Structure formats: structure tokens, C-alpha cells
Amino acid sequence: MTFVVQRIEGRAAVLNQFQTDVLRIGRGTNCELRSENPAVALLHAQIEASASGYTIVDKGSVTGTYVNRRPVESAPVAKGDVIEVGDLILEVQLADPAKPMFLRITTQSQTAAVSASIEAAPQAADLPAGRAIKAERIDYALAFRLRRPYLTKVAVTSLLLIITFAVIGELALPERQTLFMPGGVSSAHSRARDVRDQPIAKNCGACHDPWNGVNEAKCKSCHGRAPHADRERTPPACTYCHAEHRAQPKLAMVPDLKCTACHADLMRHIAGSEPPRIPARITGFGLEHPEFKPIADADSLRFNHKLHLRKTGILNGRGQREILTCALCHKLTDTRGRVDPAPLRFATACQRCHTLTFDPRFPDAEVPHGGDPGLVYGYIVTTYAGNREIAGKSPEEIRRILTTRPPSTVDERALLNAEQVIRTKCQLCHQIERRGTRLAAVVPILPGTWLQRAAFSHTSHTNMDCETCHDRARNSTATADVLIPLQSACVSCHGPKSVKIPSSCVTCHVYHVRSRLLRTHAAVGGLGSAPAMSPTGDLTGMLQTVLLYAIVILMLVVLIPVALALFTRLRAPKGPAAPPAPPAPVTRVRAAPSPAPPSGADPARKPQPAAAPAAVPTADSTRLIDVPPEPSAPAGPEATAMVEWYGMLTCTSGPLEGQRFIVEEEGLWIGRDPQFAQIVINDSRISKRHVRIVPRNGKVHAIDVESTNGTFIDQVGERITDVQLKKGNTIILADNAASFLYQL
């Protein structure tokens, strides 16, 4: 809905329009109609618009709301009603639900009341004996107000706010926030950077929300913490186990008491009566801890540890006897500070003993390992055909050569040699199966992680002999033998009774396995193409922007009055300064008792006031009072000049549908260019200055200014040039790009 408010300011009238369904009246800054009178509450009353009409509702004010001199709490208003809210008088000029509500606002004059109170004040001669005379009220705030044009209360307040905002903006900088930190952050957070490639160790907003502490959603946005447990009743917060600013180098080093607080009696912390998949009672490693349960080895690879670890050694590919050790095949590699055996590869661990030659005439030609069965057949056929340059190439290079060159003639002897190689060479380690007309080896499955609920690293065990922990490897003959050490092999060093190396639960157990992957992804995205900001936004940057705009506005508040004062002083005429105007004379009258009416005079006739004699101070009981001069009569009539109403336009279709625009006396333009039009429609069918709505001789006309696509009235096919608008006319622009309804 729309409220049109006409406010009387002196002898002028100001017209304002409010696009709202509720017109709030009060002393607060969020009210549309405001008054500084103390009798008006912060939210005194409000006028609510509905389909049935308008209603005034009092919001629990102390002085009350009056409609036609009667106090109301909620009452409908109609045309001609007078609403009184404190010193505001609202005259309802129009209250039709189908049209904007029109109000005229005036304020109660205080001057007449003050003058009347002074004139009616009892004088000393009129008071009976023994009554005291009340002293006049003095406005001390008025006496001490700032009278300089450029040094006002607003300017002083603005300067103080500028200094305050500058200090807040300086403290809000990320590099200044470290002053409020109780301690340093962990090493990971000190190295991590946000999406702007700034260290998060100097940005409190990366983890904290103002006044609310650490926001767990911000932890998950970087680390993506997986659920602690599927059936846990109340999952702990991130800060329960991981506390920052405690001089702790790694947040993952959680003390065992945090773990055993739940795992010592796990049934109390899980939902349902079904027993958990892990033991319900774990108090510590070596005390009440389950035995290691590695996964089963489902690999079809045929390998015999006992055969390879014979003390007498085995023959290698060159016919020499060689004594093998665990480290010859399981070579340790350092990956990001973790030392573990590298994945086994045929070329690095097996090929020096198990050569894949197929003909003594070609001692250097070895069948490539890995790939599809066709690669083995193709290599042997191509070698017999005389293409010896493929020897020593990688499987990928051999596959490219075989697919780009014309096929060689298939020799029956070559096919037999290919199958002989597969049966005699490949079958030693692999399971062979026939796929169509060819033989193929089953691809082995080599698990990389054997313990699903624990993490282990050889980093601190590199100086130990492998058989110290893997003592069953020398006697293992089957691939299905899982040679993971038993718990007894670890308790001897890490157990609570014979601790040689300090360890805790987090030494082997990591609950948030996904964290490292998501953190790496976030870091790569942050250093790359600057991903979108998080939902919480950059509070520090936004605060600095708001403070900067506030400081600029306050500087304008301070500098504009100074500039105006200097401009006025520079424009003053040169020459001798005119003497200051004398103060207004104060008339002093004697407050003497009224003379008695003469005998014979009509008592009903009021005595005419006599001319005031000159005031002569005497030493009697009569006191003198200051009577201010009567205000001069206004030059014009006392009635408020009425504002002529030219109606308004309501947009019924197009981008501005539902919006209303009042037709001013100087008229308005409708077009596409905001530099030329007051009503802007961003549509290519609309011209820059399409049509002008202008009052003329009390009537409103629509004038098309040679627009490209024309202007039409009420779906009439002929375009207009200059048409007088009537109530209810519809102005159609271009090819129905937009339409406006003219209302009075």
C-alpha cells in the first residue's frame, strides 16, 4: 500500500510518499512519522492497511492515541477523522482502500500556550498574603548551546565517532587481532591459508564468530569431519577434543582421557541395545584392548615367503645364487614425513629373477609385464616377424606401436610360443584362465591397508629388523597368510607396564580420515582461481567497508557546515561592518491591582483596557515582570496552502509491476535512460525518452516524443502523440513492454 503525507512546515507544504503496509508513528528512528516530543513513545502507534480499509492501533503508549478527541486502542479511520498522537495532528483527507491514504500533518503550537501562561500568571498584588510566588522555568541547555555555525553538537559528535570508528577499523585488521589471542595456534593452522591466500592464524574470523566463540561449521568447511560414530547419542564438538591457543603443536595429539571417557563404557554413549562392532570396554593399550584383526587376503597371486627367504639363497635370472632379505623387495620410501614400504612392482622387485624370455635366439626380448593378453601375443608375433625395435619398450609404448602399425602375419609357432610363455612363466605366480581363444593372467589384488581401524607407520621403526615384528614371514608358504604383527609384539615396547616409547590412542587411531583430503582440496582451491566465499562471509572486510563509508559520511557532516560558513563569510560585502542590531525592547509594566469599576457602571460590561502608564520602579510590594513583545501578524492567510493533486501512475505490467509513481507539478519522463527519465524501464523496446506525463492547465497529458515503438492508450491500435489522460486510462508502451494505470 501507499501513504501520501502532506506535512505543514511554516507556510509551506511538503508532500512525501511511503511504500509500506504499516505507517509507524513515534519518536524512534525506524518510524516513518517522527516527533521529538517526549510525550510521544518510541513506537507510539501505527496505521495498518488492509483490503477492508485503514486501522489506527495504539502500541501501548503512556499518553495514548486519540481519534476525534476520543482515546482508542484500535479503531478504523475514515475520511475527515482527526488523529492526535502527542503533538502531532493527523487529518485524514483520503482513506479509500483502493487508493493511497492521504494525510495532512500539523503540530500543536507551543508559543500561544507559553504567552497565555505568562499573561495569566498571578501577580504579587493578586496573591493573598502568605502565598509564595513560583519562579519562572529557565532553559539552561539553551543557554549553553553551541552557537558557532561550524562547531555544533552534531559536528563534535561526528568527530568523536570518526575517531572511534578509525580505532575499531584498525583493531579489526587481521594482523591486529593477534593482540587478543590468549596463546599461539597449532603448527597446521599457522601454515594454513584462507581463500584469499592469507594466513588464518592472524584472522580470528576464520574460526570464531563474534560473541559466540568457535563456530563448528567453519571447522567442517575446511576439514569435512566425518561422523565420530554412526550410533553415538551426542557427538562431541570439535573443541571438546581439539582446543587451540594452548601451546599445543598438533591438535591431533588428544590425551587418552578424552578417548577412554567414552570407550571405557561404550554402551552408555551409543543408541540402541545392539552391541557395537568394536569392544564395549577399552581402557588402554595392553590392558583391555582387542587383538588386531587385519582383513583377509583374497589375492590370487602365488607367493611363498619361506622359499624366497631360504638361508642358502635362490638362483636369480643370471643363474647366480642370491640370499634375499625383506628390504630387497619391500623398499622403504619417505612420503611427506612418513616412511613406509613402497607398493610392489614386477619391474623393481621380481624381474631380475623372473625374466620373461621366450626364445634363446632372442635373449634380450622379454614379454612386457602387465596389460591385456593381446599385448603378450602381439609382442611375440611382432618379434618373430622381425620387428626387434620394440624390445625394451614399456607396455604402453608397445601397445601404441602394435595399434599404429599394420598387423604382422600370424605364425602358428608364434602362437604356441606365446601360450608356452604364459604357462611356464606367468603361471608360476599368477592364476591363468582362458578368455576366448587366448590365455590371460588374473590381475592380482594387493591391499595397501590391512588394519581398517588403525593407522601404522614404519617411520620410527626403520632401525629395527623386519623379522622382529614379522617373525612368521620366514615360515609362511601360502599367499593367504597375513603377516601383520600380533598385539604382543607391540605391547613389549608400547604397553603400559614396560613403556619404552611414549604412545597414546591417537598414535594408531585416526577418526577423521577424510579431513586431510578435504583440507588439501581446500588449499588447492584457495591458491587457484579464488573460489566463492564461505556462507559466513568475510566479516572483517565487510566491517572495514562499513566503517569506511561511515567515516566518509561523518566527514561530510563535519565539512559541509564549515564549507557553508566559509562560503557565506567570503560572499559578505567588503567595507565597514554594520553595527549589530539592538536587542528587541522589553516592555516593563506594573502589575497593579485592577481599579474598582465606577459607581453606576454596568457590572456586566467588561472594563476596557487603559493605556499602560510608564513603568516607574517604587519601593512597594509590586514587582516588575518581563512581557515579550507580541509576534507580528503573518503576511499571508493563516490557512495552509493546499497542494494540487495530479494523480499517480500504477505499473500494471513490466519490470516495475506493482510500483506507484506520483505525478508532480513539473511532470515526469518514462524511458530507458536513467539520465533522462524518472521512471526507468530497462527494455530495448523502450526509447531513452519514450513518453512524458505532464500537467497542463489543471489537466494531465501524455506526450509521445517520437519514440521508436510508440505509445498507446487502452489497447487502441493507433499510437498517440498528445492525449489528455482520464481516470482509469491505461498507458501501453511499445509492444506491451510495460503499462501504467492512471489514477486520481
C-alpha positions in Angstrom: 0.0 0.0 0.0 1.0 3.7 -0.3 0.7 6.5 2.2 0.8 10.1 0.9 1.7 12.5 3.7 1.4 16.3 3.5 3.4 18.0 6.2 3.0 21.6 7.1 6.3 23.4 7.7 5.8 27.1 8.4 3.8 28.4 5.4 5.0 25.7 3.0 3.7 22.2 2.4 5.9 19.2 1.8 4.5 16.0 0.2 6.1 12.6 1.0 5.1 9.1 -0.2 5.8 5.9 1.7 5.5 2.5 0.1 4.6 0.3 3.0 1.6 -1.6 4.5 2.2 -0.2 8.0 2.8 3.5 8.7 4.6 3.8 12.1 4.3 6.9 14.3 6.7 7.6 17.1 9.9 9.0 18.4 12.2 6.2 17.2 14.4 6.4 14.1 12.6 3.5 12.4 9.3 5.3 12.3 8.0 6.9 9.1 6.3 9.8 11.0 8.6 11.1 13.8 8.2 13.6 16.6 10.8 14.7 19.1 8.2 15.5 21.7 8.8 13.5 25.0 5.0 12.8 25.1 5.5 10.5 22.0 6.7 7.0 22.6 9.5 5.4 20.5 6.7 3.4 18.8 3.6 5.2 19.7 1.0 4.0 17.2 0.8 2.6 13.6 -1.7 2.8 10.8 -2.3 -0.6 9.2 -3.6 -1.1 5.7 -5.8 -4.0 4.6 -8.3 -4.8 1.9 -11.2 -3.6 4.1 -9.6 -0.2 4.9 -7.2 1.5 7.3 -6.9 1.0 11.1 -5.1 3.0 13.8 -3.5 0.8 16.5 -2.0 2.2 19.7 1.2 0.3 20.6 0.9 0.6 24.4 1.9 4.3 24.7 1.6 6.2 28.0 -0.1 9.3 26.7 -2.5 7.4 24.4 -3.8 7.8 20.9 -6.9 9.9 20.2 -9.3 9.8 17.2 -11.8 12.7 17.1 -10.8 13.6 20.7 -11.6 10.1 22.0 -8.9 7.7 23.3 -8.7 4.4 21.3 -6.6 1.3 21.3 -7.6 0.1 17.8 -10.1 1.9 15.6 -10.9 2.2 11.9 -10.3 5.6 10.3 -12.2 7.3 7.5 -12.1 10.5 5.6 -12.4 13.5 7.9 -11.1 11.8 11.0 -8.6 13.7 13.2 -5.9 11.6 14.8 -3.9 13.0 17.7 -0.5 11.4 18.7 1.3 13.6 21.2 1.9 17.0 19.5 1.1 15.5 16.0 -2.3 16.1 14.5 -3.2 13.9 11.5 -6.1 14.9 9.4 -7.4 12.1 7.1 -8.0 13.6 3.7 -8.5 10.3 1.8 -9.0 6.7 3.2 -10.2 4.7 0.3 -8.8 1.1 0.4 -8.4 1.2 -3.4 -6.3 4.3 -3.3 -3.3 5.6 -1.3 -4.2 7.1 2.1 -3.7 10.9 2.1 -2.8 12.5 5.5 -2.2 16.1 6.4 0.1 16.6 9.4 0.3 19.7 11.6 1.8 20.2 15.1 0.3 22.0 18.1 1.7 25.4 18.6 3.5 26.0 21.9 4.0 29.7 21.5 0.4 30.7 22.3 0.4 28.4 25.3 3.5 30.0 26.7 2.3 33.5 26.1 -1.1 32.7 27.7 0.6 31.2 30.7 2.7 34.3 31.2 -0.2 36.7 30.8 -2.4 34.6 33.1 0.3 34.2 35.8 -0.9 35.6 39.1 1.0 38.7 40.2 2.1 39.6 43.7 -0.6 42.1 44.2 -3.3 39.5 43.3 -1.9 36.8 45.6 -3.3 36.5 49.1 -1.0 37.1 52.0 1.3 34.2 52.8 1.3 32.6 49.3 4.7 32.2 47.6 5.4 33.2 44.1 6.7 30.4 41.8 9.9 31.1 40.0 9.9 31.0 36.2 11.4 28.0 34.4 14.8 28.6 32.8 16.2 26.5 29.9 19.8 26.1 31.0 20.6 23.8 28.0 19.6 26.7 25.7 22.0 29.0 27.5 25.0 26.7 27.0 24.3 25.5 23.4 27.0 25.9 20.8 26.3 28.9 18.6 29.1 28.6 16.1 27.9 27.6 12.6 30.6 25.1 12.1 31.2 23.8 15.6 27.8 22.3 16.6 26.9 19.3 18.7 26.4 17.3 15.5 29.9 18.2 14.4 31.5 17.4 17.7 29.6 14.0 17.8 30.7 13.2 14.3 34.4 13.9 15.1 34.2 11.6 18.1 32.5 8.9 16.0 35.2 9.3 13.3 37.9 8.7 15.9 36.0 5.7 17.4 35.4 4.1 14.0 39.1 4.6 13.0 40.2 2.8 16.2 37.7 0.0 15.6 38.8 -0.4 12.0 42.4 -0.6 13.0 41.8 -3.2 15.6 39.7 -5.2 13.1 42.6 -5.8 10.8 43.7 -9.4 10.8 47.3 -8.6 11.7 46.0 -6.6 14.8 43.7 -9.4 16.1 46.7 -11.3 17.4 46.7 -8.8 20.3 43.6 -10.5 21.7 44.8 -14.1 21.3 45.5 -15.9 24.6 48.2 -18.1 23.0 49.6 -19.3 19.8 47.9 -21.7 17.4 49.0 -25.1 16.3 51.6 -25.7 13.5 49.0 -26.7 11.0 46.8 -23.6 11.5 49.9 -21.4 11.5 50.8 -22.6 8.0 47.2 -22.8 6.6 45.8 -20.0 4.4 42.3 -18.9 3.6 40.7 -18.4 0.1 42.5 -15.1 -0.2 45.9 -16.7 0.5 46.1 -15.0 3.9 47.3 -16.9 7.0 44.3 -17.9 9.1 46.5 -17.7 12.3 46.1 -13.9 12.0 42.4 -13.9 11.2 40.1 -14.6 14.2 37.1 -14.7 11.9 38.4 -17.9 10.2 37.3 -19.9 13.3 35.4 -17.6 15.6 32.0 -15.9 15.4 31.6 -12.5 17.2 30.5 -13.1 20.8 29.8 -16.8 20.1 33.2 -18.4 20.2 34.3 -21.1 17.7 31.8 -22.0 15.0 31.9 -25.7 14.4 30.5 -25.2 10.8 33.8 -23.3 10.0 35.8 -26.3 11.2 33.8 -28.7 8.9 34.1 -26.3 5.9 37.9 -26.9 5.8 38.2 -30.3 7.4 35.0 -32.0 6.5 34.9 -34.0 9.7 33.2 -37.4 9.3 30.7 -38.6 11.9 32.6 -39.7 15.1 30.3 -42.7 15.3 27.2 -43.8 13.5 25.2 -44.6 16.6 26.6 -42.0 19.0 23.9 -40.2 21.1 25.5 -36.8 21.5 28.6 -36.4 19.2 31.2 -34.2 20.8 32.0 -30.8 19.5 35.3 -30.2 17.7 36.6 -28.1 20.6 35.9 -30.9 23.1 38.9 -32.8 21.9 40.8 -30.2 19.9 41.5 -27.0 21.9 43.5 -24.2 20.3 45.6 -21.5 21.9 47.0 -24.0 24.5 50.6 -24.0 23.2 49.9 -27.4 21.6 51.9 -28.0 18.4 49.4 -30.6 16.9 45.7 -30.6 17.6 45.5 -34.3 16.7 47.5 -35.2 19.9 44.5 -35.8 22.1 45.1 -37.2 25.6 43.9 -40.7 26.3 41.5 -39.4 28.9 39.4 -37.9 26.1 39.1 -41.3 24.4 38.6 -43.5 27.5 35.9 -41.2 28.8 33.6 -42.9 26.4 35.3 -46.1 25.4 35.7 -47.3 28.9 31.9 -47.9 29.0 30.8 -47.5 25.4 27.2 -48.8 25.9 26.3 -45.6 27.8 27.1 -43.4 24.8 25.5 -45.3 21.9 21.9 -45.5 20.9 20.0 -48.8 20.8 20.6 -52.1 22.5 22.6 -53.7 19.7 26.2 -54.3 20.7 28.8 -52.2 18.9 31.1 -53.6 16.2 34.1 -52.8 18.5 34.7 -53.9 22.1 32.4 -52.0 24.5 35.2 -51.6 27.1 38.7 -50.3 26.2 40.7 -48.7 29.0 44.1 -48.6 27.3 46.5 -50.4 25.0 47.7 -53.6 26.6 45.1 -53.5 29.4 41.7 -54.0 27.8 42.4 -53.8 24.1 41.2 -56.2 21.4 43.6 -58.2 19.3 44.5 -56.9 15.9 42.1 -58.1 13.2 43.5 -57.5 9.7 41.4 -58.1 6.6 41.6 -61.4 4.8 44.0 -61.7 1.8 41.8 -62.5 -1.2 44.7 -62.2 -3.6 45.2 -64.9 -6.2 48.9 -64.2 -6.5 51.1 -67.2 -5.7 53.9 -66.3 -3.4 56.0 -68.3 -0.9 57.9 -66.3 1.7 59.7 -69.4 3.0 61.0 -70.2 -0.4 62.4 -66.7 -1.0 63.9 -66.4 2.5 65.9 -69.6 2.5 69.2 -69.1 4.2 71.0 -70.8 1.3 69.6 -68.4 -1.2 67.9 -68.8 -4.6 69.1 -68.5 -8.2 68.4 -65.2 -9.9 67.8 -64.6 -13.6 71.5 -64.7 -14.4 71.9 -68.1 -12.8 73.7 -66.7 -9.7 72.7 -67.7 -6.2 71.5 -64.7 -4.1 70.3 -64.5 -0.5 67.2 -62.4 -0.3 66.0 -60.2 2.6 62.7 -58.4 3.3 64.2 -55.0 2.4 65.3 -56.1 -1.1 61.6 -56.3 -2.2 59.8 -54.1 0.4 61.9 -50.9 0.0 61.1 -48.1 2.4 60.2 -44.7 0.9 59.6 -41.3 2.6 56.3 -39.7 1.7 55.5 -36.4 3.4 57.4 -37.4 6.6 56.0 -41.0 6.7 58.3 -43.9 6.0 56.5 -47.0 4.7 57.2 -49.8 2.1 56.6 -48.8 -1.4 54.0 -50.7 -3.5 55.4 -53.8 -5.1 56.2 -53.7 -8.8 57.3 -56.5 -11.1 60.0 -54.4 -12.7 61.7 -53.4 -9.4 61.1 -56.5 -7.3 60.6 -59.6 -9.4 62.0 -59.1 -12.9 65.7 -59.5 -12.0 65.0 -63.1 -11.0 61.9 -63.9 -13.1 62.8 -63.0 -16.7 60.0 -63.3 -19.3 62.2 -64.5 -22.3 60.5 -66.9 -24.7 63.3 -67.9 -27.3 67.0 -68.5 -26.8 67.6 -66.7 -30.1 66.2 -63.5 -28.7 67.9 -63.3 -25.3 67.1 -59.6 -24.8 63.4 -59.9 -25.9 61.2 -60.1 -22.8 57.5 -60.2 -22.9 56.1 -56.9 -21.3 54.5 -57.4 -17.9 51.0 -56.1 -17.3 48.3 -55.2 -19.7 45.8 -57.2 -21.7 46.5 -60.7 -23.1 46.7 -59.4 -26.6 49.8 -57.5 -25.7 51.7 -60.7 -25.0 50.6 -62.4 -28.2 51.2 -59.2 -30.3 54.7 -58.8 -28.9 55.8 -62.4 -29.6 54.3 -62.3 -33.1 55.9 -59.0 -33.9 59.3 -60.2 -32.7 59.2 -63.3 -34.9 58.2 -61.1 -37.8 61.5 -59.2 -37.5 60.4 -56.0 -35.7 63.1 -56.1 -33.0 62.9 -52.4 -32.1 60.0 -52.9 -29.7 62.3 -54.8 -27.3 62.8 -53.0 -24.0 59.8 -50.7 -24.5 57.2 -50.1 -21.9 53.8 -51.8 -22.2 52.2 -48.5 -23.1 54.7 -47.8 -25.9 54.4 -51.4 -27.2 50.6 -51.1 -27.3 50.9 -47.8 -29.3 53.3 -49.4 -31.8 51.1 -52.5 -32.3 48.0 -50.4 -32.8 49.5 -47.9 -35.3 51.4 -50.3 -37.5 49.9 -52.9 -39.9 49.4 -56.3 -38.3 52.1 -58.9 -38.8 51.5 -62.3 -40.3 50.4 -64.7 -37.5 52.7 -67.7 -37.3 51.5 -70.9 -35.7 54.8 -71.2 -34.0 54.5 -67.7 -32.5 51.1 -68.6 -31.0 52.5 -71.7 -29.5 55.4 -69.8 -28.0 53.0 -67.2 -26.6 51.0 -69.8 -24.8 54.1 -71.6 -23.7 55.4 -68.4 -22.1 52.1 -67.9 -20.3 52.0 -71.4 -19.0 55.7 -71.7 -18.0 56.5 -68.2 -16.9 53.3 -66.4 -15.9 51.7 -69.4 -14.2 54.4 -69.6 -11.6 52.9 -66.5 -9.9 49.5 -65.9 -11.5 46.4 -67.8 -11.9 45.8 -68.4 -15.6 42.3 -68.5 -17.3 41.2 -68.8 -20.9 39.4 -65.8 -22.3 38.0 -66.8 -25.7 40.9 -68.2 -27.8 43.6 -66.7 -25.6 45.1 -67.3 -22.2 45.3 -64.5 -19.7 46.6 -64.0 -16.1 44.3 -62.9 -13.3 45.2 -59.4 -12.1 46.5 -59.6 -8.5 44.9 -57.7 -5.7 47.5 -56.1 -3.3 45.8 -54.4 -0.4 47.6 -51.3 0.9 45.9 -51.1 4.3 45.4 -54.2 6.4 44.1 -52.7 9.6 40.9 -50.8 8.8 40.5 -49.1 12.2 44.1 -48.2 12.9 46.9 -46.3 11.2 50.5 -47.5 11.4 53.8 -46.0 10.1 57.3 -47.5 9.9 58.8 -44.1 10.5 60.1 -44.8 14.0 60.8 -48.5 13.2 63.4 -48.1 10.4 66.3 -49.2 12.5 64.6 -52.4 13.6 64.9 -55.8 11.8 61.7 -56.7 9.9 61.5 -60.2 11.5 61.4 -58.6 15.0 57.7 -57.8 14.3 57.0 -60.1 11.3 58.5 -63.2 12.8 56.1 -65.5 11.0 57.2 -64.5 7.5 60.1 -67.0 7.3 57.8 -70.0 7.7 54.9 -68.7 5.6 54.2 -70.8 2.4 50.7 -69.5 1.4 49.6 -66.2 0.0 46.6 -66.2 2.3 48.9 -65.9 5.3 48.5 -62.3 6.7 51.8 -61.4 8.4 50.6 -58.4 10.4 52.2 -58.5 13.8 50.2 -59.5 16.8 49.4 -57.2 19.7 52.0 -58.9 21.8 54.8 -57.7 19.5 53.7 -54.1 20.2 52.9 -54.3 23.9 56.5 -55.1 24.7 57.5 -51.6 23.7 54.3 -49.6 23.9 52.5 -51.3 26.7 51.6 -49.5 30.0 53.8 -51.8 32.1 57.0 -51.6 30.1 56.9 -48.3 28.2 60.0 -47.7 26.1 58.4 -45.3 23.6 55.5 -43.0 24.7 52.4 -43.6 22.8 48.7 -42.8 23.1 45.4 -43.7 21.4 46.0 -41.2 18.5 49.3 -42.9 17.7 47.4 -45.6 15.8 43.8 -44.4 15.6 42.6 -41.6 13.4 38.9 -40.9 13.3 38.8 -38.1 10.8 40.3 -39.8 7.8 38.6 -37.5 5.3 40.0 -34.4 6.9 43.3 -34.4 5.2 41.8 -34.9 1.7 39.3 -32.1 2.1 41.9 -29.8 3.6 44.3 -30.4 0.7 41.4 -29.7 -1.8 40.5 -26.5 0.0 44.1 -25.4 -0.1 44.5 -26.1 -3.8 41.2 -24.3 -4.5 42.3 -21.3 -2.3 45.6 -20.9 -4.2 44.0 -21.4 -7.6 41.1 -19.5 -9.1 39.8 -17.9 -5.9 36.6 -20.0 -5.1 33.5 -18.4 -3.8 33.4 -17.1 -0.3 32.0 -19.2 2.5 28.4 -18.6 3.7 29.6 -16.7 6.7 31.3 -14.2 4.5 34.4 -12.0 5.2 33.2 -10.2 8.3 36.4 -8.3 8.7 36.4 -6.9 5.2 32.7 -6.1 5.4 33.2 -4.3 8.8 36.0 -2.3 7.4 33.9 -1.3 4.4 31.0 -0.2 6.6 33.3 1.8 8.8 34.9 3.4 5.8 31.6 4.5 4.5 30.5 5.7 7.9 33.7 7.8 8.3 33.2 9.4 4.8 29.6 10.3 5.7 30.6 11.8 9.0 33.4 13.8 7.4 30.8 15.2 5.1 28.6 16.1 8.1 31.6 18.0 9.6 32.9 19.6 6.5 29.7 20.8 4.8 28.7 23.2 7.6 32.3 24.5 7.7 32.3 25.0 3.9 28.9 26.8 4.0 30.2 29.1 6.8 33.3 29.9 4.9 31.4 30.5 1.7 29.0 32.8 3.5 31.9 34.8 5.0 33.7 35.1 1.7 30.5 36.4 0.0 29.9 39.0 2.7 30.2 42.6 1.2 33.5 44.4 1.9 33.6 47.6 3.9 32.8 48.7 7.4 30.8 46.2 9.3 27.2 47.3 10.1 26.6 47.8 13.7 24.7 44.9 15.4 21.0 45.3 15.6 19.9 46.3 19.1 18.1 43.7 21.1 14.4 43.7 21.0 13.0 46.2 23.6 11.4 44.7 26.6 8.3 46.4 27.9 8.0 46.5 31.6 4.6 47.0 33.0 3.4 47.4 36.6 1.3 44.7 37.8 -1.1 46.8 40.0 -4.5 45.7 41.3 -7.4 46.4 38.9 -9.3 49.6 39.9 -12.8 49.2 41.1 -15.5 50.0 38.5 -17.1 53.4 38.9 -20.4 53.7 40.5 -23.3 53.4 38.1 -21.3 51.4 35.6 -22.8 48.4 34.2 -21.3 45.4 36.1 -21.9 43.1 33.1 -19.9 45.4 30.8 -16.2 44.4 30.8 -13.8 47.3 31.5 -11.8 48.5 28.5 -8.0 48.2 29.0 -6.4 51.5 29.6 -3.1 52.6 28.1 -0.2 51.3 30.1 1.5 54.1 32.0 5.2 54.4 32.1 6.8 52.0 34.5 8.3 53.7 37.5 10.1 51.5 40.0 9.0 52.2 43.5 9.7 50.6 46.8 6.3 49.0 47.2 5.2 45.4 47.1 4.5 45.5 43.4 7.1 43.5 41.2 8.0 44.0 37.6 7.8 41.2 35.0 9.2 41.0 31.5 6.5 40.7 28.9 7.8 39.6 25.5 6.6 41.6 22.5 3.6 40.3 20.7 4.5 38.5 17.5 3.9 40.3 14.3 0.9 39.2 12.3 1.7 36.9 9.4 1.8 38.4 6.0 -0.4 35.9 4.4 -3.5 34.0 5.5 -3.2 31.5 8.4 -4.7 28.7 6.4 -2.3 26.2 4.9 -2.0 26.4 1.2 -3.5 23.2 -0.4 -1.3 21.1 -2.7 -2.9 20.4 -6.0 -3.2 16.6 -6.7 -2.4 15.5 -10.2 -2.9 11.8 -9.6 -0.5 8.9 -9.9 0.6 6.1 -12.2 0.5 2.4 -11.1 2.6 0.0 -13.2 0.4 -3.0 -14.1 2.9 -4.9 -16.3 6.6 -5.0 -17.0 9.7 -4.8 -14.8 8.2 -2.2 -12.4 4.8 -4.1 -11.9 3.1 -3.1 -8.7 5.1 0.2 -8.1 3.3 3.6 -8.0 4.6 7.0 -9.0 3.0 10.4 -8.1 2.7 12.9 -10.9 4.5 16.0 -9.8 3.7 19.6 -10.9 6.8 19.6 -13.2 5.8 16.3 -14.7 7.9 13.2 -15.3 9.5 11.1 -18.1 9.3 7.4 -18.8 12.2 5.9 -20.7 15.2 3.6 -20.8 18.0 6.0 -19.9 18.2 6.9 -16.2 19.9 10.2 -17.1 16.7 11.5 -18.9 13.8 9.6 -17.2 12.4 9.5 -13.7 10.7 6.1 -14.4 13.4 3.8 -15.9 12.4 0.6 -17.7 15.3 -1.5 -18.8 13.9 -2.9 -22.0 15.4 -2.5 -25.5 11.9 -1.8 -26.9 11.7 1.4 -24.8 13.3 4.6 -26.1 15.7 6.7 -24.0 12.9 9.3 -23.5 9.8 7.5 -24.5 6.8 9.4 -23.2 6.3 12.4 -21.0 3.5 12.8 -18.4 3.0 16.5 -17.6 0.2 18.6 -16.0 -1.2 21.4 -18.3 -3.9 23.8 -17.3 -5.1 21.6 -14.5 -5.2 18.5 -16.7 -2.6 15.7 -17.2 -1.4 14.9 -20.7 0.6 12.0 -22.1 3.0 13.2 -24.8 4.9 10.7 -27.0 8.3 12.2 -28.1 8.7 10.3 -31.3 9.6 7.0 -29.6 10.7 4.1 -31.8 7.9 1.7 -30.9 5.2 4.2 -30.0 2.8 4.7 -27.1 -0.9 3.5 -26.9 -3.9 4.2 -24.7 -6.4 1.5 -23.7 -5.4 -1.1 -26.3 -6.2 1.3 -29.1 -4.3 0.3 -32.3 -3.2 3.9 -33.2 -0.2 5.4 -31.5 -0.7 8.7 -29.7 1.2 12.0 -29.8 -0.5 14.2 -27.2 -3.5 12.8 -25.3 -5.3 14.1 -22.1 -5.4 11.4 -19.5 -8.6 10.5 -17.8 -9.1 8.4 -14.7 -8.7 4.7 -15.5 -6.7 5.2 -18.7 -4.0 2.6 -19.4 -0.8 3.8 -21.0 0.8 1.0 -23.0 4.5 1.4 -24.0 5.9 -0.2 -27.2 4.9 -3.9 -27.8 3.4 -4.3 -24.3 6.9 -3.8 -22.8 5.2 -2.0 -19.8 1.8 -0.5 -19.0 0.7 2.1 -16.4 -2.8 2.8 -15.0 -3.6 6.5 -14.3 -5.5 7.0 -11.1 -6.7 10.1 -9.2 
